[in-house]
Amino acid sequence: MNSEVIVPEFYRDLAADKNLNGLWHFTHRRSADDPKKPERTVDGLAHKEAFDWKEIFPNHNDCIEIEVGSGRGAFLAEYGNRHPEKFILGSEWDYTWAAFAMRKILKNTLGNTAMLRGDIFYFLRDRVPDNSVDAFHMYFPDPWPKERHHKNRLLKPDFLKEVARTLKPGKRNFFWGTDHKEYNEWALEYFDAFPGCTVTQRNEAEPTEGIMTGFEVKYRKEGRPIYRSVIVFEK
Ligand SMILES: C[S@@+](CC[C@H](N)C(=O)[O-])C[C@H]1O[C@@H](n2cnc3c(N)ncnc32)[C@H](O)[C@@H]1O
């Protein structure tokens, strides 16, 4: 007998870290009955809540960029430092890495860079307003190489739908890089198929402004091939 899989929806709240300036937690609300369990939404629908970028960047000038999966924050710290005119949100669901990245950023940057600790997909889907982001950066995402784990890959149509919705109108860049040949081909197929998307520098892009990420430095030393592309979203 076929059984329908129903994916439960959960409450997720956004809160500033009490000790580390610039670190934001976007995490499950815990159930009052069992604090170990996340609380399901009463209606079973996504917990969408209005969000204003001023909450994270009170002085922003409307130029917002997002890095998906920042790791230890090497790219974010350097890029933020070079661009005082941009406001960049990094993201990392691992608490240790998110805090590590934020500490690194605090040493270098000018208050224009912050870290979201949480799942960036749900943050995009449930919080980020339409037409509010200038660019996305996604470097060396977890490749989930086994076929049965491909469903865990972040780059797929429901993610691209949120990227397209949140990017501002006009032509906007999505910077992509990986060392994983098969994930790269999978991603480029999705980009090619997505309405309004054009891969402009297919596997030929250099590190964005010459800034390498932590994983990239390691992989280049190992001599692995690196695939970088720039994808333009237009609407
Ligand atoms: C392989 S690391 C690459 C880190 C960094 N971009 C680099 O190139 O050095 C990928 C990172 O993405 C994070 N990550 C994966 N899925 C995520 C998600 N849905 N939301 C936020 N972070 C995520 C992982 O915790 C991991 O640190």
The ligand as an SDF file (V2000), in Angstrom:
LIG
                    3D

 27 29  0  0  0  0  0  0  0  0999 V2000
   31.5980   22.1150    2.6360 C   0  0  0  0  0  0  0  0  0  0  0  0
   31.2390   23.4960    3.6410 S   0  0  0  0  0  0  0  0  0  0  0  0
   31.8640   24.8840    2.7140 C   0  0  0  0  0  0  0  0  0  0  0  0
   32.0660   26.1020    3.5490 C   0  0  0  0  0  0  0  0  0  0  0  0
   32.5700   27.3540    2.8090 C   0  0  0  0  0  0  0  0  0  0  0  0
   31.6020   27.8310    1.8600 N   0  0  0  0  0  0  0  0  0  0  0  0
   33.8880   27.0870    2.1350 C   0  0  0  0  0  0  0  0  0  0  0  0
   33.9010   26.9860    0.9070 O   0  0  0  0  0  0  0  0  0  0  0  0
   34.9010   27.0050    2.8380 O   0  0  0  0  0  0  0  0  0  0  0  0
   29.4710   23.7000    3.4340 C   0  0  0  0  0  0  0  0  0  0  0  0
   28.8530   24.3780    4.6330 C   0  0  0  0  0  0  0  0  0  0  0  0
   27.4850   24.6370    4.4030 O   0  0  0  0  0  0  0  0  0  0  0  0
   26.7800   24.4540    5.6270 C   0  0  0  0  0  0  0  0  0  0  0  0
   25.3690   24.2060    5.2780 N   0  0  0  0  0  0  0  0  0  0  0  0
   24.8960   23.1420    4.6060 C   0  0  0  0  0  0  0  0  0  0  0  0
   23.5640   23.2430    4.4290 N   0  0  0  0  0  0  0  0  0  0  0  0
   23.1890   24.4090    5.0090 C   0  0  0  0  0  0  0  0  0  0  0  0
   21.9390   25.0540    5.1640 C   0  0  0  0  0  0  0  0  0  0  0  0
   20.8100   24.5190    4.6820 N   0  0  0  0  0  0  0  0  0  0  0  0
   21.9050   26.2520    5.8050 N   0  0  0  0  0  0  0  0  0  0  0  0
   23.0530   26.7900    6.2970 C   0  0  0  0  0  0  0  0  0  0  0  0
   24.2760   26.2080    6.1840 N   0  0  0  0  0  0  0  0  0  0  0  0
   24.3390   25.0310    5.5480 C   0  0  0  0  0  0  0  0  0  0  0  0
   27.5010   23.3050    6.2870 C   0  0  0  0  0  0  0  0  0  0  0  0
   27.3350   23.2860    7.6950 O   0  0  0  0  0  0  0  0  0  0  0  0
   28.9480   23.5400    5.8870 C   0  0  0  0  0  0  0  0  0  0  0  0
   29.6660   24.2770    6.8360 O   0  0  0  0  0  0  0  0  0  0  0  0
  1  2  1  0
  2  3  1  0
  2 10  1  0
  3  4  1  0
  4  5  1  0
  5  6  1  0
  5  7  1  0
  7  8  2  0
  7  9  1  0
 10 11  1  0
 11 12  1  0
 11 26  1  0
 12 13  1  0
 13 14  1  0
 13 24  1  0
 14 15  1  0
 14 23  1  0
 15 16  2  0
 16 17  1  0
 17 18  1  0
 17 23  2  0
 18 19  1  0
 18 20  2  0
 20 21  1  0
 21 22  2  0
 22 23  1  0
 24 25  1  0
 24 26  1  0
 26 27  1  0
M  CHG  2   2   1   9  -1
M  END
$$$$
